[in-house]
Amino acid sequence: MTGAAHDPRTLVLVLVAVLVGSVLQRLSGTGMGLVLAPILTLVLGAASGVLVANATTTVSGFLMMLALWRAVDWAKARVICACAVPGAIAGGWVVRTAPAAWLLVVVGGVVLLAIGVTVVAGALGRMPELRGRWVTPVAGLVGGLFNTTAGVAAPVMVVHSHLTRWDHRSFAATMQPVFMTMGAVSVTVKLAMGATGVALPPWWVVPAVVATVVVGIAAGGRLARRVPASTARGVAITLAGLGGLGALVRGLIALLSP
């Protein structure tokens, strides 16, 4: 992490963002990366923020996968995860070569685009059905690219589920090992390519993040009885939109400044 990330106030903000993302992830099945990536980008910078978001979705995906194991469609999960690898490699190259200001623009732009696609898909209700064998591999490729560059793969997967008429229960369960794998691959690729440009955080940050995810998922489980999934998705989209807009504006200001 950058020097600023070692500041206690910054670390508290990171853990609060992780807690909120974990709760929303438990309530709606998605939301961790969508909320975390733009917020952490504003707090830590584009490369560091997305890296931490990737690592956190790895943990949350693993924990939720254990609870939803029986409902996972492992055949689809393997295809999506395998095709996400080349997308992650391409995303790692973008993160490594793009200037910090451009990365902010990329993260903000991708998040806002993803939100727009998600909202449109929800408004349409029933999207055209696609049956080709290429649909799932393409979704995995694009998801891997978006996840590595901007920490956002969920909207791509949601659109894929609508296009293929994927049962929601199976989809929500299958996304957990998918998000876990995408997060792990993204972190590995960026570390291997030297695309993070940051120092390691204090040793206690990792267990603190894991503990926060556990607390958030547990809290989300309790809130699930009172808070509809649609409300959780609305909150996630609002927070993500504000964070994405902030990242985009900050990046554009940096690019336009003399």
N, C-alpha and C positions, 0 to 999 in steps of 0.2 A: 504494500500500500504506500501511498505517498505520505510525506511527513504529516500533513493535515489529518490523515486517517488515524494517526496515533494519538491525536488529541481526544481526551475522554468525552468531550461533548459530541464530537463527531461519531465516536463509537456508539454512544447512546442513541443518536439519531439512526444509525445503521440498525441497531437491535430493535428499535421501535418499528422501523420499516419492515424488518424481517417478521416481527410479531404480527403486524397488520396483514402482511402478505400471507402468512401461514393460516391465520383465521379465515381469510377469504378463500384460500385454496381448499380448506376443509369444507367450507360452506357450499362452494359452487363447483369444485373439481378442477377449476383453473383459477389463475389470478396471481400466483406467486411471481412469476417472471414479469407479467404485465404491469404489476404495481411496483415491484422492486427495481427493475432495470432503470426506468426514467428517474425515480427518486434517488437511487444510489448514484446515478450518473451526475445529478446535480450536487450531491454531497461529496463524492469521491473523485469525480472526473469520469469521462466516458469509458476508457479502458478498464480502470479499476472497478467502477460501478458495475459494469456488465460482468466482469470476472466474478465478483462477489455474488451477484445475482445467479450466475451459472452454478456456483458452488452450493448456494442455498437451495436451489431447485433440485440439485442432486440429492441432498439430505431429505427434503420434504417428499420428493418422489419415492425414495426408498422406504420411508416410514409409512406412507399411505399405501404403497404397493403391498406391504405385509398384511395390511388390513383388508385389502380388496383382491387378494391373490386369486381366488377361485373364479372371479368374474373377468379376469384378464384374457383377451384374445391374443395368445402368445404368437400365433402365426403372423398376424398383422403387426404386432409389436416388433418382431424380428426384421420384417421388411422395412418398416419405417426407420428403425434404428440403424440398420445397415446402410440405407440410402442417405441418412443424415450425416454420415462420416465425410463424404466428399464435399457436402455443403459446408460442414464445419471447417474443413481445410481451406476452402475458398474464403470463408468468413475470417479465419485467422490471418490470412494474407491481407485482407482489407484492414483489419485492426492494426496489423504491424506496419503497414505502409501509409495509412491515412494520417494526416496531421490531427492534433487533438480537437481543433475547432470543427473540422470536417466530421470527426467521429461524433461530436455532439449533434451535428445536423443529421447525420445518418440515424443515430439512436432516436432522436426526437421525431424525425420524419417517418421512420419505420413504425414506431409506436402509434403515431397518429393515423398512418395508413391502415395499420392493423385494426385499430379501433373503428375506423370508418367502414372497413370491410365487414367486421363483426356486426356492427349496427345495421348495415344494409342487409346482411344475411338474415338477421333477426326480423327485420321489417318485411322482407319478402316472404317469410314464413316457410315456404317450400321451394327450394332451389331446384333447377333442372338436375335430373339424375344422370350420373356418369358411371358406366359399367366397365370401361377399359381397364386392362391390367396395369396400365401406366399411371393411373391416378394416384394410387398409394405410394409408389416409389417417388413420384414427383413431389408429393406432399412431404415426404421424408427429406428429400433434398432441399427444398425451399425452407422447411422448418429448421433444418440444421444450419443453413446459411443465416437465417434471421436470428436464431438463438445465439449464435456465436458473435454476430456483429452487434445485435441490439438486445439480446436477452429475452426475445419475444418469439415464442413458437406456437403458443396456444391458439391465436386466431387462425393461423394456417391450418391447424388440426381441426378446429371447429368447422371451418368451411369444408374441409375434406369430409367430415362426418355428415354434413348436410348433403353434399354431392353424392355420397355413396350410400345414404340411408342407413347409417350405422346406428344400431340400437344405443340409446343414451347410456344405459347402465354399463354395457360392455365398453363403450367409448370412454366413459369417465374412469373406469378401472384401468383400461389399457394405457391411458395417458400417463399413469403414474410411473411405470417402468420406462416409458418413452421419455418423459421429462427427466427422469433420473439419468438415463443413458445419454441424452443430448447434453445435459449439464456437465456430466463427467467428461464426455468427448470434447466439449468446447473448452473446458479448463485444461485438459491434457494437451490439446492442439495448440492453444495459445502459450502455454508454458514451454512446450517443445520448440515452438517457432520464435520464442522471445518476443511475443506480441503483447505482453502485459506492461512492460516498462515500469514495474513497481517492485518495491521491496516486500519481503514477507511481513505479515502483521505479527503483533505479539502472540506468543504461543497460546494464550488463553482465549483469543478471539474465536478460534474454531470450536472449542467446547461450549463457549457462550452462545454462538450462533446455533449449534445443535440443540442446546437446552431451550433456546428461545423458540425454535421450530416446534419442538415437542410441546411446549406450553401453548403455543398458538394453535396447534392441531387439537389439543385437548380442549381448549377454550372454544374452538370452532365446533367441536362435537357437542358441547353443551348448548351453544347458541343455535345449533341446527334445529332444535325443537321450537325455537321462537322466531328465527329469522329465515324467511323464504330464500331459496337459492337465487331467485330473480333479483331480490334486493341486494344480495351480496355481489352479484355480477354488476349491478348498477353502480355500487360503491367502487368496485374495482376499476370499472371503466372510467369513472369520474376522476379517481386519483391518478390513474395512468394517463389520462388526457392532460391533466394539469402538469404532471411531471414531464410528459413528452413535449408539451408546448414550451415549458420552461427550458428544457434542454435545447430545443430547436432555436428559440430566441437567443439563448446564451451563445450558441454556436454561430449564429448569423451576426451577432454583434461583434464577436471575436474576428470573424472573417472580414467584416466591413470596417473595422477599426484601423486607422492608419498605423 
